[in-house]
Amino acid sequence: MKNIWTNGCFDIIHAGHIALFEYAKNLGDNLFVGIDSDERIKINKGLNRPINNVALRQKVLLSIKYIDRV
C-alpha cells in the first residue's frame, strides 16, 4: 500500500483542488489530506479568513471521493 499526503488551507474548495486530489489519489492507494488550523489561515491570509472553520472544511473534504482520510 502506498500512502499519499497533501495539505493546505482548503477554505474555499474549487476545481483546482479537485484536480489536485484526483492527481494525488492516482499516485497511490490512500490519499491523506491535512488542513491548516484556523489560526494559521488567519496569519497567512488575513483576519477575515478562514471563511469556513476547520470542522466545516473537514466535513467538505471527507465528502470528496478521492480523499481517504482528513
GIUR-V490709 format. One record per run of one state. SS is the DSSP state (h for helix, s for strand, l for the rest). FROM is the first residue (numbers start at 1). TO is the last residue. If there is no record, write none. Layout:
ss:SS from:FROM to:TO
ss:SS from:FROM to:TO
This chain:
ss:l from:1 to:2
ss:s from:3 to:8
ss:l from:9 to:14
ss:h from:15 to:25
ss:l from:26 to:29
ss:s from:30 to:35
ss:l from:36 to:37
ss:h from:38 to:45
ss:l from:46 to:53
ss:h from:54 to:62
ss:l from:63 to:68
ss:s from:69 to:69
ss:l from:70 to:70
